[in-house]
Amino acid sequence: MNVFEWLFTATLTIGDQQVLWREIVGNAFGLASALGGLRRKVWAWPVGIIGNVLLFTVFMGAVFGAPNPVNLLGQAGRQVMFIVVSIYGWVAWVRHREASGVAVEPRWASWKVRVGLGVAMVGGTLLLTPIFRALGSFEPVWADAWIFVGSLLATWGMAKGWTEFWLIWIAVDLVGVPLLVSAGYYASALMYAFYGVFTFIGFLTWRRVQLTRAR
């Protein structure tokens, strides 16, 4: 068995639960990407993409024969979305670094953008909930839709350099932890709980950069 076969099939037993190592490793890459984002490093984007590929196979458990045969379509779909938006963010940060010497300069979004983000968050959740339900996503489906939409907006905000993107992640984590626990994805739920603290630190860090630059 090579390393790829092992990574795809290996599990960790925690009590009476089987947790895929893919879920653990994928979330570890996600955490590394978040750390890179906090430090405004370009490598945050490709590292995150690797984690997204792994987690896509995890959240389509009924398709890939995972120990937990539950499909979280919003969670799986957002991994695909992450990859697409991350490519955009990767290119944008590289170009900005080449032009100014830094990958991104944190700034506040305009009030118009903030209102648009709020409308998109609520409206997107309402729009996707019946679609995800019809496709057989795990209940409560609105939570899965909320996480999907929030993740899209937060990733887009990170690519744009809007400091508010950290606050959107906190809103995602508050819903994501109970959903993942109820669906049996304990490694991801634990990581979401940690992300909640981490994203608050990220918000303060980017805000500090803004204040330092303004002096």
C-alpha positions in Angstrom: 0.0 0.0 0.0 1.5 3.4 -1.0 1.1 6.6 0.9 -1.9 7.7 -1.2 -3.8 4.5 -0.7 -3.1 4.7 3.0 -4.2 8.3 3.3 -7.5 7.5 1.5 -8.4 4.5 3.6 -6.7 4.9 7.0 -8.8 5.7 10.0 -8.2 6.7 13.6 -10.3 5.1 16.3 -11.6 7.5 19.0 -13.8 5.6 21.4 -16.4 4.0 19.2 -15.9 6.4 16.4 -13.8 6.0 13.2 -12.2 9.3 12.0 -10.6 9.4 8.6 -7.0 10.5 8.6 -7.9 12.4 5.4 -10.2 14.6 7.6 -7.4 15.2 10.1 -4.8 15.9 7.5 -7.1 18.1 5.3 -8.0 20.2 8.3 -4.3 20.5 9.2 -3.7 22.0 5.8 -6.6 24.3 6.3 -5.1 25.5 9.6 -1.7 26.0 8.0 -3.5 28.1 5.3 -5.3 30.2 7.9 -1.9 30.8 9.6 -0.5 31.9 6.3 -3.4 34.2 5.7 -2.9 35.8 9.1 0.7 36.4 8.2 -0.3 37.5 4.7 1.8 34.9 2.9 1.1 33.9 -0.7 1.8 30.2 0.2 -1.5 30.2 2.2 -3.5 29.7 -1.0 -1.8 26.6 -2.5 -1.6 25.0 0.9 -5.3 25.6 1.4 -6.1 24.0 -2.0 -4.5 20.7 -0.9 -6.6 20.6 2.2 -9.7 21.4 0.1 -9.1 18.4 -2.2 -8.8 16.1 0.8 -11.8 17.4 2.6 -14.0 17.2 -0.5 -13.6 13.4 -0.5 -14.4 13.4 3.3 -17.6 15.3 3.1 -18.9 13.1 0.3 -18.7 10.1 2.6 -21.6 8.3 1.0 -19.9 8.5 -2.4 -16.3 7.6 -1.4 -17.2 4.9 1.0 -16.1 6.6 4.2 -16.9 5.2 7.7 -19.4 8.0 8.1 -21.8 7.6 5.1 -23.2 11.1 5.3 -23.1 13.7 2.5 -22.7 17.3 3.5 -23.3 18.9 0.1 -22.6 22.4 1.3 -19.4 21.3 3.0 -18.3 19.3 -0.1 -19.4 22.0 -2.5 -17.5 24.7 -0.6 -14.3 22.8 -1.1 -14.7 23.2 -4.9 -15.6 26.8 -4.4 -12.5 27.3 -2.2 -10.3 25.9 -5.0 -11.8 28.3 -7.6 -11.6 31.4 -5.3 -8.2 30.4 -4.0 -6.8 30.4 -7.5 -8.1 34.0 -7.9 -6.7 35.0 -4.5 -3.3 33.3 -5.2 -2.9 35.3 -8.5 -4.1 38.5 -6.9 -1.7 38.3 -4.0 1.2 37.4 -6.2 0.5 40.4 -8.5 0.2 42.7 -5.5 3.5 41.5 -4.0 5.2 42.0 -7.3 3.9 45.5 -7.6 4.3 46.7 -4.0 6.5 44.2 -2.2 3.6 42.9 0.1 1.0 40.3 -0.8 -1.9 42.2 0.6 -2.6 45.4 2.5 -5.5 44.9 5.0 -8.2 47.5 4.8 -11.9 48.0 5.7 -14.5 47.3 3.1 -16.8 50.2 2.3 -20.3 50.4 3.9 -21.8 49.5 0.5 -19.7 46.4 0.3 -20.6 45.5 3.9 -24.3 45.8 3.2 -23.8 43.7 0.1 -22.0 41.0 2.1 -24.8 40.9 4.6 -27.5 40.6 2.0 -25.5 37.9 0.1 -25.1 36.0 3.4 -28.7 35.9 4.2 -30.1 35.7 0.7 -27.7 33.1 -0.4 -28.6 30.9 2.6 -32.3 31.2 1.8 -31.7 30.4 -1.8 -29.5 27.4 -1.3 -31.3 25.7 1.5 -34.1 24.2 -0.6 -31.6 23.2 -3.2 -29.4 21.4 -0.8 -32.4 19.8 0.8 -33.6 18.5 -2.5 -30.1 17.1 -3.2 -30.2 15.2 0.1 -27.9 17.2 2.4 -27.8 16.6 6.1 -30.3 18.4 8.4 -30.5 21.2 9.4 -29.9 22.1 5.8 -29.9 25.9 6.4 -26.8 25.5 8.5 -25.0 23.7 5.6 -26.1 26.5 3.3 -25.0 29.2 5.7 -21.5 27.7 6.0 -21.2 27.4 2.2 -22.2 31.0 1.5 -20.2 32.4 4.4 -17.1 30.5 3.3 -17.4 31.9 -0.2 -17.7 35.5 1.1 -14.9 35.1 3.6 -12.5 33.6 1.0 -13.4 36.4 -1.4 -12.9 39.0 1.3 -9.5 37.5 2.1 -8.5 37.8 -1.6 -9.6 41.4 -1.6 -7.8 42.2 1.6 -11.0 43.2 3.6 -10.4 42.8 7.3 -14.0 42.0 7.8 -13.5 38.5 6.3 -12.3 37.3 9.7 -15.6 38.2 11.2 -17.5 36.3 8.5 -15.4 33.2 9.4 -16.4 33.6 13.0 -20.1 33.6 11.9 -19.4 30.4 9.9 -17.7 28.7 12.8 -20.5 29.4 15.3 -22.9 27.4 13.0 -20.3 24.9 11.7 -19.3 23.4 15.1 -22.8 22.0 16.1 -23.6 20.9 12.6 -20.4 18.9 12.2 -20.8 17.3 15.7 -24.4 16.2 14.8 -23.2 14.8 11.5 -20.4 12.8 13.2 -17.4 14.8 11.7 -15.7 15.2 15.0 -12.2 16.2 13.7 -13.7 18.9 11.6 -15.9 20.1 14.4 -12.9 20.4 16.7 -11.0 22.2 14.1 -13.9 24.6 13.6 -13.9 25.4 17.3 -10.2 26.1 17.2 -10.7 28.2 14.0 -13.2 30.4 16.0 -10.5 31.5 18.4 -7.9 31.7 15.6 -10.0 33.9 13.4 -10.6 36.4 16.2 -6.8 36.6 16.7 -6.5 37.0 12.9 -9.0 39.9 13.0 -7.0 41.6 15.7 -3.7 41.0 13.8 -5.0 42.5 10.5 -6.5 45.4 12.4 -3.1 46.1 14.1 -1.5 46.1 10.7 -4.0 48.7 9.6 -3.4 50.9 12.6 0.4 50.6 12.2 0.2 51.6 8.6 -2.0 54.6 9.4 0.6 56.2 11.8 
